[in-house]
Amino acid sequence: MKTNKNVSRKGDSWKSLRNKIFTAEEMAETDIKVALLGEIIEARQKKGLTQKKLEKLSNIKQPMIARIEKGTADPRLSTLLRMLAASGKTLTISSLKKVS
């Protein structure tokens, strides 16, 4: 994480503040995590599953599902795959979009 003492609490846009606080690598990693979590939540909701129903289908406890969806847990790949499979989805590999 960058350290910058010129960050003001007032007046900076989030984009400006984000660029002052985080490195490009940290921002890219965060963007990927946010996108992945959004897709996982959307898949569950589109299938009409509550976190409790997903627990029964995936054998992952509901509190863990909640922490994963909030971004406060760093799940194993196998856990994400079980959540996605229960939601009728899987992961794919694709090229990263270059940010200019």
PyMOL commands that set and color helices and strands:
alter all, ss='L'
color gray80, all
select helices_A, chain A and resi 14-21+24-46+51-58+62-70+77-86
alter helices_A, ss='H'
color red, helices_A
deselect
rebuild
show_as cartoon
